[in-house]
Amino acid sequence: MAAQQTFALGVGAAGDQRLDLQHDILKENSIKYLTLAGLKPGHVVWDIGCGNGAMLPFLAQTVGARGHVYALDQSVAQLDLAKNRVQEAGLANVTFFQGEVGALKGLPAQEADLVHMRLLLMHVTNPKEVIRALFPLLKEGGMVVSQESIMSTSRDYLADASYHGCIDALVNLGKTLGVDYDIGRSLGALYENEGYEAVQVTLERPEATLKQIKDMLIFGVDEWKAEGLKKGVMSQESVAGSQALFQGWPDDDDRTAPFPTEQAYVLARKRRKPL
């Protein structure tokens, strides 16, 4: 199985700032749900779609010397950033793989206590196959911690026609690429349908400063516009209008608000074989 990815955002240096900012906004909830899933010292963990490695220091430090973290991403540019981050943190318990989960041979099988995936399935055309491909990595009873966005909920943030047009264009871009930027809506059902048990779904909007929200929207438009223009769901005029709108928002690092895009968090367990 090849998990074809259709990633319209920047990778490597082109997306590094956005990913770091995104991590600053999402990390508190990521840690919360990993903790609820039972992450602890000595665990073996996979970070699937690790990106620039923003979660790797927390994962590696938590599992400690007796545990191990496997990090996988399709992008060599992303993995280079992740490796540098791990090296700078002085961590020796992380192993990297480049490629698609389910398509690589010789991966450590049935060792993982936990698999972590954050904002990956919204960029793949075959999420069911990706979810199914986690089974061989997990021990019986192993846990998956999965997070995905519901992009269209961003419309609720502001009653402005230009803003709504920007969000609708992003949702439509996903459709033209064959992916679902609203996949968070069906995330729990996807895991249940693939045979996971004890599936828990929580919908939340992480808290962010007004400046973080502004900067994420600016980064998003700047990185998404190339594919949006190519696919015809954006125009030069609409991109310029969105950029002008977001540039005019306040640079307030003191006031906070719920992040515009609702996030779906799923905890799911690999089914144990009957005795």
Secondary structure, DSSP 8 states (H G I E B T S, - for coil): ----B---S--GGGTHHHHHHHHHHHHHHHHHHHHHTT--TT-EEEEET-TT-TTHHHHHHHH-TTSEEEEEES-HHHHHHHHHHHHHTT--SEEEEES-TTT-SS---S-EEEEEEES-GGGBS-HHHHHHHTGGGEEEEEEEEEEEEEGGGGGGG---HHHHHHHHHHHHHHHHHT--TTGGGGHHHHHHHTT-EEEEEEEE--EEEHHHHHHHHHHHHHHHHHHHHHHTS--HHHHHHHHHHHHTS---SS-EEE-SSEEEEEEEE------
